[in-house]
Amino acid sequence: MRRQVVNFWRYLLHSVVLTANVLWALLFIASAYSDRISPEDFLIFSYLGLAFPFFLAGTLGFIVYWLFFGRKKFVLVSLLALLLCWNPLALYIPLHPKTDEVPKEHTLKVLSYNIMQFAYKAHTKDAPNPIIRYLAESGADIICLQEYMEFPQKNLLTRQKIYRELKAYPYRSIFKDGEKSGIAVFSKYPIKNSRLIPYKSKTNRSSVHTITVEGKEITLINNHLESFKLTSEDRSRYADFFKSMDVEHFNDLKGTIRQKLGAAFRARAPQAEKVAEEIRKAKTDYVIVCGDFNDTPISYTHHTVQGGLLDAFGESGCGLGVSYNENMFWFRIDNILCSPNIKPYNCTVEKIKYSDHYPIWSYLELR
C-alpha cells in the first residue's frame, strides 16, 4: 500500500513536471525565433529574446531532471526543442575552434569598440591612456569606435594626441556634436566618402563609409544604436536582484524594465530598419557592418541588420562572447557582420576591462 502511494505521488509529480517541461519548451522555441517580430507590433517577444539564455538553462535543467529519475523518454521533449532551436543557438553560443593559419592575402583585421569616452582617463607621457594604447597596438586595419570623445584638457586625449597616437591610421571619419561623444572610423585604407544614416535619436547614430582596399570598394557601416538609458542606480538594482533573487528587489526593478527597456526596444526597431535599408542599397564589392547594437544576437535589431550578412562571431567565434562587462549584463551586444563573399576568422571578444564594453575584432578575408 505504501509503495502504491509513493508511486502515485511520484507519477503525479512527473506529470506536473512533464507539463511544465512542454510549456517551457514552447517558450524556449518562441524565445529563439522572437527576433522575427518587431517590438513595435508585439513588445513581449523582445523580452522573450532577451531571456533566451535563461530558457536555454531551464531546458538543460529539465534534461538533467529526467536523466536523474531515469525517465529517458521524457528527455526527448527538451532535445526536440534544442534541435528546433539549433540555428539560433549556434548564433548565440558558437563553438568554433581557433584557426591557426589565417590567410594573409586580401585579409583585413577589423576592430569595433565602445570606448566609453576613453574611460575619462588621462593621457600623459608617464601615464598613457590604456584604450588609446590598445588601439595603437591592435594591428587592426580598420577601427570602428563608439562613444568617441576628444577633450580640450591638455592632460586628457585631445584631438592632436589621438591623431598622433593613431598615426598608423591616416584616414579617419568622425561624427560628433560639440562636447558630446560620437562615432569614429580610423582606417589604414582611403575613406572615399562618409555620411550619417538619417534616423530618429538624440544621442545615437550610424554612419556609412566607402573604403577602397586593393582596388575594391567596401561599404562600412559603424553603429551605436539606441541604448537602454539605464542609470547606475538602475544597473545596481538589476545586479542586486540577480544576487539575491528577492521579490522586493524585483518589484524595484520591474518598473524600470517596463519604462526604459520597452522604449529602447521600440526606438531601435526603426533604426535597425534604416541600417538594413542602407545595406540593401550598397553597390560596392563588399559590405562590413560594425558597432554597438545595444541588443543581443537574438533580437529584432540584430536579425534586421544582419539580413543576408554573416555574423563574424557566429561564424568563427567561440562561447557567449559577452561584450558588455558591468552590473551582470552578460550579453553580446557588440558585433561585426559581413557580406557572404567575406570569410571571417577567429572573431574574438577581447576581455580587457578598460571600458564598460570589451572590444570585438575579426580577420575578414575578402574573397
C-alpha positions as a Markdown table, in Angstrom:
| # | Residue | x | y | z |
|---|---|---|---|---|
| 1 | Met | 0.0 | 0.0 | 0.0 |
| 2 | Arg | 2.8 | 2.4 | 1.0 |
| 3 | Arg | 4.6 | 1.7 | -2.3 |
| 4 | Gln | 1.4 | 2.4 | -4.2 |
| 5 | Val | 1.0 | 5.8 | -2.5 |
| 6 | Val | 4.6 | 6.6 | -3.2 |
| 7 | Asn | 4.2 | 5.6 | -6.9 |
| 8 | Phe | 1.1 | 7.7 | -7.2 |
| 9 | Trp | 2.7 | 10.8 | -5.8 |
| 10 | Arg | 5.8 | 10.2 | -8.0 |
| 11 | Tyr | 3.5 | 9.8 | -11.1 |
| 12 | Leu | 1.7 | 13.0 | -10.2 |
| 13 | Leu | 5.0 | 14.9 | -9.7 |
| 14 | His | 6.4 | 13.6 | -13.0 |
| 15 | Ser | 3.1 | 14.5 | -14.8 |
| 16 | Val | 3.3 | 18.1 | -13.4 |
| 17 | Val | 7.0 | 18.4 | -14.4 |
| 18 | Leu | 6.3 | 17.0 | -17.8 |
| 19 | Thr | 3.6 | 19.6 | -18.4 |
| 20 | Ala | 5.9 | 22.3 | -17.2 |
| 21 | Asn | 8.6 | 20.9 | -19.5 |
| 22 | Val | 6.4 | 21.1 | -22.5 |
| 23 | Leu | 5.3 | 24.6 | -21.7 |
| 24 | Trp | 8.9 | 25.7 | -21.1 |
| 25 | Ala | 10.0 | 24.1 | -24.4 |
| 26 | Leu | 7.3 | 26.1 | -26.3 |
| 27 | Leu | 8.6 | 29.3 | -24.6 |
| 28 | Phe | 12.1 | 28.4 | -25.4 |
| 29 | Ile | 11.2 | 28.0 | -29.1 |
| 30 | Ala | 9.3 | 31.3 | -29.1 |
| 31 | Ser | 12.3 | 33.0 | -27.5 |
| 32 | Ala | 14.7 | 31.6 | -30.1 |
| 33 | Tyr | 12.6 | 32.9 | -33.0 |
| 34 | Ser | 11.3 | 36.1 | -31.3 |
| 35 | Asp | 13.7 | 38.2 | -33.4 |
| 36 | Arg | 11.4 | 37.9 | -36.4 |
| 37 | Ile | 8.7 | 40.1 | -34.7 |
| 38 | Ser | 9.1 | 43.9 | -34.4 |
| 39 | Pro | 8.7 | 45.3 | -30.8 |
| 40 | Glu | 6.5 | 48.0 | -32.4 |
| 41 | Asp | 4.0 | 45.2 | -33.1 |
| 42 | Phe | 4.4 | 42.9 | -30.0 |
| 43 | Leu | 6.8 | 44.0 | -27.4 |
| 44 | Ile | 6.6 | 40.8 | -25.4 |
| 45 | Phe | 8.7 | 39.0 | -28.0 |
| 46 | Ser | 11.6 | 41.3 | -27.4 |
| 47 | Tyr | 11.6 | 40.4 | -23.7 |
| 48 | Leu | 11.4 | 36.7 | -24.7 |
| 49 | Gly | 14.5 | 37.1 | -26.9 |
| 50 | Leu | 16.4 | 38.9 | -24.0 |
| 51 | Ala | 15.6 | 35.9 | -21.8 |
| 52 | Phe | 16.9 | 33.3 | -24.3 |
| 53 | Pro | 19.8 | 32.2 | -22.1 |
| 54 | Phe | 17.5 | 31.6 | -19.2 |
| 55 | Phe | 15.1 | 29.5 | -21.3 |
| 56 | Leu | 18.2 | 27.5 | -22.5 |
| 57 | Ala | 19.4 | 26.9 | -18.9 |
| 58 | Gly | 15.9 | 25.7 | -17.9 |
| 59 | Thr | 15.7 | 23.4 | -20.9 |
| 60 | Leu | 19.0 | 21.8 | -19.9 |
| 61 | Gly | 17.8 | 21.6 | -16.4 |
| 62 | Phe | 14.8 | 19.5 | -17.4 |
| 63 | Ile | 17.2 | 17.1 | -19.2 |
| 64 | Val | 19.2 | 16.7 | -16.0 |
| 65 | Tyr | 15.9 | 16.1 | -14.1 |
| 66 | Trp | 14.7 | 13.3 | -16.3 |
| 67 | Leu | 18.0 | 11.6 | -16.5 |
| 68 | Phe | 18.3 | 11.7 | -12.7 |
| 69 | Phe | 14.9 | 10.0 | -12.3 |
| 70 | Gly | 15.6 | 7.5 | -15.1 |
| 71 | Arg | 12.8 | 8.8 | -17.4 |
| 72 | Lys | 14.9 | 9.0 | -20.5 |
| 73 | Lys | 11.9 | 9.1 | -22.9 |
| 74 | Phe | 10.8 | 12.4 | -21.5 |
| 75 | Val | 14.3 | 13.9 | -22.3 |
| 76 | Leu | 13.0 | 13.9 | -25.9 |
| 77 | Val | 10.8 | 17.0 | -25.2 |
| 78 | Ser | 13.9 | 19.1 | -24.4 |
| 79 | Leu | 16.0 | 17.5 | -27.1 |
| 80 | Leu | 13.4 | 18.3 | -29.7 |
| 81 | Ala | 13.3 | 21.9 | -28.6 |
| 82 | Leu | 17.1 | 22.1 | -28.8 |
| 83 | Leu | 17.0 | 20.7 | -32.3 |
| 84 | Leu | 14.4 | 23.1 | -33.5 |
| 85 | Cys | 16.4 | 26.0 | -32.0 |
| 86 | Trp | 19.7 | 24.8 | -33.3 |
| 87 | Asn | 20.4 | 27.8 | -35.7 |
| 88 | Pro | 19.6 | 30.5 | -33.1 |
| 89 | Leu | 21.6 | 28.5 | -30.5 |
| 90 | Ala | 24.6 | 28.3 | -32.9 |
| 91 | Leu | 24.4 | 32.1 | -33.4 |
| 92 | Tyr | 24.1 | 32.8 | -29.7 |
| 93 | Ile | 26.8 | 30.3 | -28.4 |
| 94 | Pro | 29.0 | 29.3 | -31.4 |
| 95 | Leu | 31.7 | 26.7 | -30.7 |
| 96 | His | 34.3 | 27.2 | -33.4 |
| 97 | Pro | 38.0 | 26.2 | -32.8 |
| 98 | Lys | 40.6 | 28.8 | -33.4 |
| 99 | Thr | 42.2 | 28.9 | -36.9 |
| 100 | Asp | 45.9 | 28.8 | -36.5 |
| 101 | Glu | 46.8 | 29.9 | -40.0 |
| 102 | Val | 44.7 | 32.9 | -41.2 |
| 103 | Pro | 45.2 | 33.8 | -44.9 |
| 104 | Lys | 47.4 | 36.9 | -45.2 |
| 105 | Glu | 46.4 | 38.0 | -48.7 |
| 106 | His | 43.2 | 40.0 | -49.1 |
| 107 | Thr | 42.6 | 39.8 | -45.4 |
| 108 | Leu | 41.7 | 42.7 | -43.1 |
| 109 | Lys | 41.6 | 42.9 | -39.3 |
| 110 | Val | 38.6 | 44.9 | -38.3 |
| 111 | Leu | 38.0 | 46.1 | -34.7 |
| 112 | Ser | 34.9 | 47.6 | -33.1 |
| 113 | Tyr | 35.0 | 49.1 | -29.6 |
| 114 | Asn | 32.7 | 51.2 | -27.5 |
| 115 | Ile | 35.4 | 53.1 | -25.7 |
| 116 | Met | 33.2 | 55.0 | -23.1 |
| 117 | Gln | 34.9 | 58.3 | -24.0 |
| 118 | Phe | 38.3 | 56.8 | -23.4 |
| 119 | Ala | 37.1 | 55.9 | -19.9 |
| 120 | Tyr | 37.7 | 59.5 | -19.0 |
| 121 | Lys | 41.3 | 58.6 | -18.2 |
| 122 | Ala | 44.2 | 61.0 | -18.6 |
| 123 | His | 46.9 | 60.6 | -21.2 |
| 124 | Thr | 50.4 | 61.8 | -20.4 |
| 125 | Lys | 53.8 | 60.7 | -21.3 |
| 126 | Asp | 54.2 | 58.9 | -17.9 |
| 127 | Ala | 50.7 | 57.6 | -17.8 |
| 128 | Pro | 49.3 | 56.8 | -21.2 |
| 129 | Asn | 45.6 | 56.2 | -21.7 |
| 130 | Pro | 45.2 | 52.4 | -21.8 |
| 131 | Ile | 42.4 | 52.5 | -24.5 |
| 132 | Ile | 44.4 | 54.6 | -27.0 |
| 133 | Arg | 47.4 | 52.4 | -26.3 |
| 134 | Tyr | 45.4 | 49.3 | -27.0 |
| 135 | Leu | 44.1 | 50.7 | -30.3 |
| 136 | Ala | 47.5 | 51.8 | -31.4 |
| 137 | Glu | 48.9 | 48.3 | -30.7 |
| 138 | Ser | 45.9 | 46.3 | -32.0 |
| 139 | Gly | 47.2 | 45.8 | -35.5 |
| 140 | Ala | 43.8 | 46.4 | -36.9 |
| 141 | Asp | 43.4 | 47.7 | -40.4 |
| 142 | Ile | 40.0 | 49.4 | -39.7 |
| 143 | Ile | 38.9 | 50.6 | -36.3 |
| 144 | Cys | 35.2 | 51.5 | -35.6 |
| 145 | Leu | 34.7 | 53.4 | -32.4 |
| 146 | Gln | 31.5 | 54.3 | -30.4 |
| 147 | Glu | 31.3 | 56.9 | -27.7 |
| 148 | Tyr | 34.3 | 58.5 | -29.2 |
| 149 | Met | 35.4 | 61.7 | -27.5 |
| 150 | Glu | 38.0 | 64.4 | -27.9 |
| 151 | Phe | 38.9 | 66.5 | -24.8 |
| 152 | Pro | 40.1 | 70.1 | -24.6 |
| 153 | Gln | 42.0 | 69.5 | -21.4 |
| 154 | Lys | 45.7 | 69.0 | -22.0 |
| 155 | Asn | 46.1 | 66.1 | -19.6 |
| 156 | Leu | 43.4 | 64.2 | -21.4 |
| 157 | Leu | 43.1 | 62.9 | -25.0 |
| 158 | Thr | 42.9 | 66.0 | -27.2 |
| 159 | Arg | 42.3 | 65.6 | -31.0 |
| 160 | Gln | 46.0 | 66.2 | -31.6 |
| 161 | Lys | 47.0 | 63.4 | -29.2 |
| 162 | Ile | 44.6 | 60.9 | -30.6 |
| 163 | Tyr | 45.7 | 61.6 | -34.2 |
| 164 | Arg | 49.4 | 61.3 | -33.1 |
| 165 | Glu | 48.8 | 58.0 | -31.2 |
| 166 | Leu | 46.9 | 56.6 | -34.2 |
| 167 | Lys | 49.2 | 57.9 | -36.8 |
| 168 | Ala | 49.2 | 54.4 | -38.5 |
| 169 | Tyr | 45.6 | 55.3 | -39.5 |
| 170 | Pro | 45.9 | 58.4 | -41.8 |
| 171 | Tyr | 42.3 | 58.1 | -42.9 |
| 172 | Arg | 39.5 | 59.0 | -40.5 |
| 173 | Ser | 35.9 | 60.0 | -40.3 |
| 174 | Ile | 34.3 | 61.4 | -37.1 |
| 175 | Phe | 30.7 | 62.3 | -36.4 |
| 176 | Lys | 30.1 | 64.0 | -33.0 |
| 177 | Asp | 28.1 | 67.0 | -31.8 |
| 178 | Gly | 30.3 | 69.6 | -29.9 |
| 179 | Glu | 31.2 | 68.3 | -26.5 |
| 180 | Lys | 29.0 | 65.1 | -26.8 |
| 181 | Ser | 30.5 | 61.8 | -27.7 |
| 182 | Gly | 30.1 | 60.3 | -31.2 |
| 183 | Ile | 31.3 | 57.6 | -33.5 |
| 184 | Ala | 34.5 | 57.4 | -35.5 |
| 185 | Val | 36.3 | 55.3 | -38.0 |
| 186 | Phe | 40.1 | 55.1 | -38.3 |
| 187 | Ser | 41.5 | 53.3 | -41.4 |
| 188 | Lys | 44.8 | 52.4 | -43.0 |
| 189 | Tyr | 42.9 | 52.5 | -46.3 |
| 190 | Pro | 41.4 | 55.5 | -48.1 |
| 191 | Ile | 37.9 | 56.5 | -47.0 |
| 192 | Lys | 36.2 | 57.7 | -50.1 |
| 193 | Asn | 33.1 | 59.3 | -48.6 |
| 194 | Ser | 31.2 | 59.3 | -45.3 |
| 195 | Arg | 27.7 | 60.3 | -44.2 |
| 196 | Leu | 25.3 | 59.7 | -41.4 |
| 197 | Ile | 22.2 | 57.5 | -41.8 |
| 198 | Pro | 19.2 | 59.6 | -41.0 |
| 199 | Tyr | 17.1 | 58.2 | -38.2 |
| 200 | Lys | 15.5 | 59.5 | -35.0 |
| 201 | Ser | 17.7 | 59.6 | -32.0 |
| 202 | Lys | 19.1 | 62.3 | -29.7 |
| 203 | Thr | 22.4 | 60.7 | -28.8 |
| 204 | Asn | 22.9 | 57.6 | -31.0 |
| 205 | Arg | 23.9 | 57.4 | -34.7 |
| 206 | Ser | 25.1 | 55.3 | -37.6 |
| 207 | Ser | 27.5 | 56.2 | -40.4 |
| 208 | Val | 28.2 | 54.9 | -43.9 |
| 209 | His | 31.6 | 54.9 | -45.4 |
| 210 | Thr | 33.1 | 53.8 | -48.7 |
| 211 | Ile | 36.6 | 52.4 | -48.2 |
| 212 | Thr | 39.0 | 51.4 | -51.0 |
| 213 | Val | 41.1 | 48.3 | -50.4 |
| 214 | Glu | 43.4 | 46.9 | -53.1 |
| 215 | Gly | 41.2 | 48.4 | -55.9 |
| 216 | Lys | 38.0 | 47.0 | -54.4 |
| 217 | Glu | 35.3 | 49.1 | -52.6 |
| 218 | Ile | 33.8 | 48.3 | -49.2 |
| 219 | Thr | 30.7 | 49.7 | -47.7 |
| 220 | Leu | 31.4 | 50.1 | -44.0 |
| 221 | Ile | 28.6 | 50.9 | -41.5 |
| 222 | Asn | 29.6 | 51.9 | -38.0 |
| 223 | Asn | 26.7 | 51.8 | -35.5 |
| 224 | His | 25.8 | 53.0 | -32.0 |
| 225 | Leu | 22.1 | 52.1 | -31.8 |
| 226 | Glu | 19.7 | 53.3 | -29.1 |
| 227 | Ser | 20.8 | 52.3 | -25.6 |
| 228 | Phe | 18.5 | 51.3 | -22.7 |
| 229 | Lys | 19.4 | 54.6 | -20.9 |
| 230 | Leu | 19.8 | 52.8 | -17.6 |
| 231 | Thr | 21.3 | 54.8 | -14.8 |
| 232 | Ser | 24.0 | 53.5 | -12.5 |
| 233 | Glu | 21.2 | 53.1 | -9.9 |
| 234 | Asp | 19.1 | 51.0 | -12.4 |
| 235 | Arg | 22.1 | 48.7 | -13.1 |
| 236 | Ser | 22.7 | 48.3 | -9.3 |
| 237 | Arg | 19.1 | 47.2 | -8.8 |
| 238 | Tyr | 19.5 | 44.7 | -11.6 |
| 239 | Ala | 22.7 | 43.3 | -10.1 |
| 240 | Asp | 21.1 | 43.2 | -6.6 |
| 241 | Phe | 18.1 | 41.2 | -7.9 |
| 242 | Phe | 20.3 | 38.6 | -9.6 |
| 243 | Lys | 22.5 | 38.3 | -6.5 |
| 244 | Ser | 19.5 | 37.8 | -4.1 |
| 245 | Met | 16.6 | 36.7 | -6.4 |
| 246 | Asp | 14.5 | 38.6 | -3.9 |
| 247 | Val | 10.9 | 39.6 | -4.7 |
| 248 | Glu | 11.4 | 43.1 | -3.2 |
| 249 | His | 14.4 | 43.7 | -5.5 |
| 250 | Phe | 12.3 | 42.5 | -8.4 |
| 251 | Asn | 9.5 | 44.9 | -7.6 |
| 252 | Asp | 12.0 | 47.8 | -7.5 |
| 253 | Leu | 13.3 | 46.6 | -10.9 |
| 254 | Lys | 10.2 | 45.9 | -12.9 |
| 255 | Gly | 9.1 | 49.5 | -13.3 |
| 256 | Thr | 12.4 | 50.4 | -14.8 |
| 257 | Ile | 12.3 | 47.4 | -17.1 |
| 258 | Arg | 8.8 | 48.3 | -18.3 |
| 259 | Gln | 9.6 | 52.0 | -18.9 |
| 260 | Lys | 13.2 | 52.0 | -20.2 |
| 261 | Leu | 13.7 | 48.6 | -21.9 |
| 262 | Gly | 10.4 | 48.8 | -23.7 |
| 263 | Ala | 11.1 | 52.3 | -25.0 |
| 264 | Ala | 14.6 | 51.3 | -26.2 |
| 265 | Phe | 13.3 | 48.2 | -28.0 |
| 266 | Arg | 10.8 | 50.3 | -29.9 |
| 267 | Ala | 13.4 | 53.1 | -30.6 |
| 268 | Arg | 15.9 | 50.6 | -32.0 |
| 269 | Ala | 13.5 | 48.9 | -34.4 |
| 270 | Pro | 13.2 | 51.8 | -37.0 |
| 271 | Gln | 17.0 | 52.5 | -36.6 |
| 272 | Ala | 17.8 | 48.9 | -37.5 |
| 273 | Glu | 15.4 | 49.1 | -40.4 |
| 274 | Lys | 17.2 | 52.2 | -41.7 |
| 275 | Val | 20.6 | 50.5 | -41.4 |
| 276 | Ala | 19.2 | 47.4 | -43.2 |
| 277 | Glu | 17.9 | 49.6 | -46.0 |
| 278 | Glu | 21.4 | 51.1 | -46.4 |
| 279 | Ile | 22.9 | 47.6 | -46.6 |
| 280 | Arg | 20.4 | 46.6 | -49.3 |
| 281 | Lys | 21.2 | 49.7 | -51.3 |
| 282 | Ala | 25.0 | 49.1 | -51.1 |
| 283 | Lys | 26.6 | 48.8 | -54.6 |
| 284 | Thr | 30.1 | 48.1 | -53.5 |
| 285 | Asp | 32.1 | 44.8 | -53.8 |
| 286 | Tyr | 31.8 | 44.1 | -50.1 |
| 287 | Val | 29.8 | 45.1 | -47.0 |
| 288 | Ile | 31.0 | 45.3 | -43.4 |
| 289 | Val | 28.8 | 46.3 | -40.5 |
| 290 | Cys | 30.2 | 47.0 | -37.0 |
| 291 | Gly | 29.3 | 48.5 | -33.7 |
| 292 | Asp | 27.3 | 48.6 | -30.5 |
| 293 | Phe | 23.8 | 47.3 | -31.3 |
| 294 | Asn | 22.7 | 47.5 | -27.7 |
| 295 | Asp | 20.8 | 44.3 | -28.3 |
| 296 | Thr | 21.5 | 40.6 | -28.1 |
| 297 | Pro | 22.2 | 38.2 | -31.0 |
| 298 | Ile | 18.5 | 37.1 | -30.7 |
| 299 | Ser | 16.7 | 40.4 | -31.1 |
| 300 | Tyr | 14.8 | 42.2 | -33.8 |
| 301 | Thr | 17.6 | 44.7 | -34.0 |
| 302 | His | 20.3 | 42.1 | -34.8 |
| 303 | His | 18.1 | 40.0 | -37.1 |
| 304 | Thr | 17.0 | 43.0 | -39.1 |
| 305 | Val | 20.5 | 44.5 | -39.5 |
| 306 | Gln | 22.1 | 41.1 | -40.3 |
| 307 | Gly | 19.6 | 40.2 | -43.0 |
| 308 | Gly | 21.7 | 38.2 | -45.5 |
| 309 | Leu | 25.0 | 39.1 | -43.9 |
| 310 | Leu | 27.2 | 36.8 | -41.9 |
| 311 | Asp | 27.7 | 37.3 | -38.1 |
| 312 | Ala | 31.5 | 37.1 | -37.8 |
| 313 | Phe | 31.3 | 35.8 | -34.2 |
| 314 | Gly | 28.6 | 33.3 | -35.0 |
| 315 | Glu | 30.7 | 32.1 | -38.0 |
| 316 | Ser | 34.2 | 31.9 | -36.3 |
| 317 | Gly | 33.9 | 32.7 | -32.6 |
| 318 | Cys | 33.6 | 30.5 | -29.5 |
| 319 | Gly | 31.4 | 30.8 | -26.5 |
| 320 | Leu | 29.0 | 33.5 | -25.4 |
| 321 | Gly | 31.2 | 36.4 | -26.4 |
| 322 | Val | 29.9 | 38.6 | -23.7 |
| 323 | Ser | 30.9 | 42.2 | -24.7 |
| 324 | Tyr | 29.2 | 44.3 | -22.0 |
| 325 | Asn | 31.0 | 43.8 | -18.7 |
| 326 | Glu | 29.2 | 45.7 | -15.9 |
| 327 | Asn | 26.4 | 45.0 | -13.5 |
| 328 | Met | 25.8 | 41.4 | -14.6 |
| 329 | Phe | 24.5 | 42.4 | -18.0 |
| 330 | Trp | 26.1 | 39.4 | -19.6 |
| 331 | Phe | 25.2 | 39.8 | -23.2 |
| 332 | Arg | 27.0 | 40.1 | -26.6 |
| 333 | Ile | 25.7 | 43.5 | -27.9 |
| 334 | Asp | 28.8 | 44.4 | -30.0 |
| 335 | Asn | 29.0 | 42.9 | -33.5 |
| 336 | Ile | 30.9 | 42.6 | -36.7 |
| 337 | Leu | 28.8 | 41.5 | -39.7 |
| 338 | Cys | 30.0 | 41.0 | -43.3 |
| 339 | Ser | 28.7 | 40.1 | -46.7 |
| 340 | Pro | 28.7 | 36.4 | -47.8 |
| 341 | Asn | 31.7 | 37.0 | -50.1 |
| 342 | Ile | 33.8 | 37.7 | -47.0 |
| 343 | Lys | 35.1 | 34.8 | -44.8 |
| 344 | Pro | 35.5 | 35.7 | -41.0 |
| 345 | Tyr | 38.3 | 34.1 | -39.0 |
| 346 | Asn | 38.8 | 34.0 | -35.2 |
| 347 | Cys | 36.3 | 36.6 | -34.3 |
| 348 | Thr | 37.2 | 37.5 | -30.7 |
| 349 | Val | 35.7 | 39.5 | -27.8 |
| 350 | Glu | 38.9 | 40.5 | -26.0 |
| 351 | Lys | 38.5 | 40.6 | -22.2 |
| 352 | Ile | 40.3 | 43.8 | -21.4 |
| 353 | Lys | 38.3 | 45.9 | -18.9 |
| 354 | Tyr | 39.2 | 49.5 | -19.9 |
| 355 | Ser | 35.7 | 50.5 | -20.8 |
| 356 | Asp | 32.2 | 49.1 | -19.9 |
| 357 | His | 32.4 | 47.2 | -23.2 |
| 358 | Tyr | 35.0 | 44.7 | -24.4 |
| 359 | Pro | 36.4 | 45.2 | -27.9 |
| 360 | Ile | 35.4 | 42.8 | -30.6 |
| 361 | Trp | 37.7 | 42.1 | -33.6 |
| 362 | Ser | 37.9 | 39.6 | -36.5 |
| 363 | Tyr | 40.0 | 38.8 | -39.5 |
| 364 | Leu | 38.0 | 39.1 | -42.7 |
| 365 | Glu | 39.2 | 37.5 | -45.9 |
| 366 | Leu | 37.9 | 39.4 | -49.0 |
| 367 | Arg | 37.0 | 36.7 | -51.5 |
